[in-house]
Amino acid sequence: MLNDHIALPLNTAISAILDDWTREGWLRSVDHAFTCLLNEESGEQNEIVLLLAALTSQQVGQGNICLDLQQAVSEPMVLWPEHWAVEPQEETLDTPPAWLRQRPIDELAAALAKSTVVSTPGQDEVDDSRPLVFSGNRLYLRRYWRHEQEVAEALEKRLVAEPTVAEGLPERLAGLFPQAQDQAPATGPDWQKVASALALHSPLTIITGGPGTGKTTTVVRLLGLLQARHLEGGEDRALRIRLAAPTGKAAARLSESIGGAVEALALDRSVKDAIPREATTLHRLLGSRRNSRFFRHDRHNPLHADVVVVDEASMIDLEMTAKLLDALPSDCRLILLGDKDQLASVEAGAVLGDLCRGAEAGDYRADTVAWIDSACGEDIRDFQADSDDQAPAIRQHTVMLRHSHRFSAESGIGGLAKAINEGDSDRSLDLLGEADRDVTQQTLKGPDDTVVESLALAGYRDYLSLMEDQRPQEHGDKAPLDEETRAWAKQVIHAFSRFQVLATVRQGSLGVNGLNERIARKLKSAELVKNHHGWYEGRPVMMTRNDYELGLMNGDVGICLKTRLEDEDEARLRVAFELPDGKIRLVLPSRLDGAESVYAMTVHKSQGSEFNRVLVVLPEQDNPILSRELLYTAVTRAREGVTIAATGHALIRAAVERQVTRRSGLRERLGL
Ligand SMILES: Nc1ncnc2c1ncn2[C@@H]1O[C@H](COP(=O)(O)OP(=O)(O)OP(=O)(O)O)[C@@H](O)[C@H]1O
């Protein structure tokens, strides 16, 4: 048993453990460096405090907001990737879980409570000189504790409701949401209508739902209603509505679907014209500044907006959520849209997932049920909590859309997505095994099975053929008109975006890097492209960083094309990107920093994008990254067809059965 009064010099026992854990890959070097700094700058010598600090930092690297001590001690293996599952043996190195298992939580808590590098809210002030915060058995890096606190406080301020039903509201909602226009279930509430009614009622609304459940359609109708009501109120200016999404791709997709939905609104032209068609990225909305994690807009310089809609909210990490909430004026409505079951952001925190976990149940209070009845006549009593005390306030602002208008829950992509989501591996495999479906499984003989390249070739042949067939003609010895070149480039980009290979890992022949190489070679040998390395016509690339000068964002995809502009004597290779406003930007390859081939992309990178068909390639061996959320996200990128290529059923089964939960204290703070 450790004695926390003994001040151990870091260069001996603790240092040895830190070195071992880092060498074994259990800590990142940044976690190691942070811990050493803690010792050097603050003089902290206690083994428990230092090693817990290292593990907390490591947990942030895993996407968690904090180290949950209770869980760390009682079920340490849950907190770390499975490759740490080495049972400690006498005289062998302690794994972090083994180290934790030997220490009762009281001992850990006592050491933290005494430490001068740890603040304990409730006991002392959280001050900026202490890098760690210990709260409710959770250990945080101070920055993340603050973000969590800011998010919880800002959300709580928004958990209020406007008390009255405006005159004529039921009729208006009925007008905007006529009886189901397609095969929507005749029974059960019209959740789209419920979502709009709730949103009209409060400054914060969260609308979650799987692909094609009508989130965008709902929000457009809601915006129409808000704007119409506002303009009729005799205001001298329209509501300032801003639309945003976490990535450029997601923003472009939102812009695309909003345009059509606004036109379809049964409202006056003046109202439609007062609804924006273009979405921007969250970074642009908040005004990102080069080399700074601060934004131009914050509480001191809030956004000029009355309504902010953020799509693909599952991709927003905790820090970004804090910044967004900080920049909103207090009277601005916030509407978050997203699919709670998708992968969380790469950065720490899964705010939408945290807020919406369990949202299926509804958990509405009696007054919410009554409000919905009076505002739109929908009966949500089946989703009422047993008592108001058990109904968290945030649930009164949350609606889950349940019916996919894109695909039915019984078949194909919809059925597979549902089975994966429910962790039902047998059903997932059954669906993949059935003939005549839009979802199929391809069993690979091994990691180098060439069927992968053949499937990719079949998917990519179209855009490469179109690139050749539709190439703009030169006019005599004159170049084609620039607008012809750009129109062609746009066609090629759109054709490319119909199919995508998705990989779950980067390394290995079934990882992104290996697949890019293999597919490029295959296309070259099929003479669809002229080269398979360097820059060549037909090469699709993805930006891996933001380039503000070029207006290109991390994740933007472009295609390398041979183009001759009007004032040029000969053709040059340029990479064509479609910007969010639909314009084509042509960029010389030498201007692009950090662009990678994108025949295959990671599932993480594909979030916010959709393709007609996807080929999902699983790695050769099971890997902790393979999870239900990952597979669900991959499968729901497809509109028409999915093939999952794997070396066996076991991998698919393992992925469906593994669930990822990010640790944070947000749910507890919000009474969830
Ligand atoms: N109530 C409805 N009745 C009939 N069709 C609908 C209804 N709501 C939405 N749709 C249609 O369903 C499709 C998907 O809707 P929408 O784009 O709003 O869903 P979404 O949840 O935003 O989808 P995703 O986020 O997956 O793109 C659209 O074609 C839309 O017109």
The ligand as an SDF file (V2000), in Angstrom:
LIG
                    3D

 31 33  0  0  0  0  0  0  0  0999 V2000
  -43.0310   14.1370  -43.3910 N   0  0  0  0  0  0  0  0  0  0  0  0
  -42.4710   13.7330  -44.5200 C   0  0  0  0  0  0  0  0  0  0  0  0
  -43.1890   13.1100  -45.4670 N   0  0  0  0  0  0  0  0  0  0  0  0
  -42.6280   12.6750  -46.6000 C   0  0  0  0  0  0  0  0  0  0  0  0
  -41.3390   12.8400  -46.9180 N   0  0  0  0  0  0  0  0  0  0  0  0
  -40.5690   13.4510  -46.0190 C   0  0  0  0  0  0  0  0  0  0  0  0
  -41.0810   13.9390  -44.7910 C   0  0  0  0  0  0  0  0  0  0  0  0
  -40.0570   14.4950  -44.0920 N   0  0  0  0  0  0  0  0  0  0  0  0
  -38.9640   14.3620  -44.8650 C   0  0  0  0  0  0  0  0  0  0  0  0
  -39.2610   13.7450  -46.0180 N   0  0  0  0  0  0  0  0  0  0  0  0
  -38.3450   13.4090  -47.1210 C   0  0  0  0  0  0  0  0  0  0  0  0
  -37.4010   12.4740  -46.6340 O   0  0  0  0  0  0  0  0  0  0  0  0
  -36.1070   12.7210  -47.1490 C   0  0  0  0  0  0  0  0  0  0  0  0
  -35.1420   12.9130  -45.9930 C   0  0  0  0  0  0  0  0  0  0  0  0
  -35.5120   14.0660  -45.2780 O   0  0  0  0  0  0  0  0  0  0  0  0
  -34.4530   15.0190  -44.6040 P   0  0  0  0  0  0  0  0  0  0  0  0
  -33.3620   15.3570  -45.5570 O   0  0  0  0  0  0  0  0  0  0  0  0
  -35.1980   16.1350  -43.9830 O   0  0  0  0  0  0  0  0  0  0  0  0
  -33.9170   14.0350  -43.4890 O   0  0  0  0  0  0  0  0  0  0  0  0
  -32.6200   14.1580  -42.5710 P   0  0  0  0  0  0  0  0  0  0  0  0
  -32.9580   13.5010  -41.2940 O   0  0  0  0  0  0  0  0  0  0  0  0
  -32.1840   15.5830  -42.5120 O   0  0  0  0  0  0  0  0  0  0  0  0
  -31.6360   13.2860  -43.3880 O   0  0  0  0  0  0  0  0  0  0  0  0
  -30.0500   13.1530  -43.3520 P   0  0  0  0  0  0  0  0  0  0  0  0
  -29.5520   13.9120  -42.1760 O   0  0  0  0  0  0  0  0  0  0  0  0
  -29.8140   11.7250  -43.2970 O   0  0  0  0  0  0  0  0  0  0  0  0
  -29.6510   13.7640  -44.6370 O   0  0  0  0  0  0  0  0  0  0  0  0
  -36.2490   13.9400  -48.0200 C   0  0  0  0  0  0  0  0  0  0  0  0
  -36.3820   13.5260  -49.3280 O   0  0  0  0  0  0  0  0  0  0  0  0
  -37.5130   14.5960  -47.5420 C   0  0  0  0  0  0  0  0  0  0  0  0
  -38.1610   15.3200  -48.5680 O   0  0  0  0  0  0  0  0  0  0  0  0
  1  2  1  0
  2  3  1  0
  2  7  2  0
  3  4  2  0
  4  5  1  0
  5  6  2  0
  6  7  1  0
  6 10  1  0
  7  8  1  0
  8  9  2  0
  9 10  1  0
 10 11  1  0
 11 12  1  0
 11 30  1  0
 12 13  1  0
 13 14  1  0
 13 28  1  0
 14 15  1  0
 15 16  1  0
 16 17  2  0
 16 18  1  0
 16 19  1  0
 19 20  1  0
 20 21  2  0
 20 22  1  0
 20 23  1  0
 23 24  1  0
 24 25  2  0
 24 26  1  0
 24 27  1  0
 28 29  1  0
 28 30  1  0
 30 31  1  0
M  END
$$$$
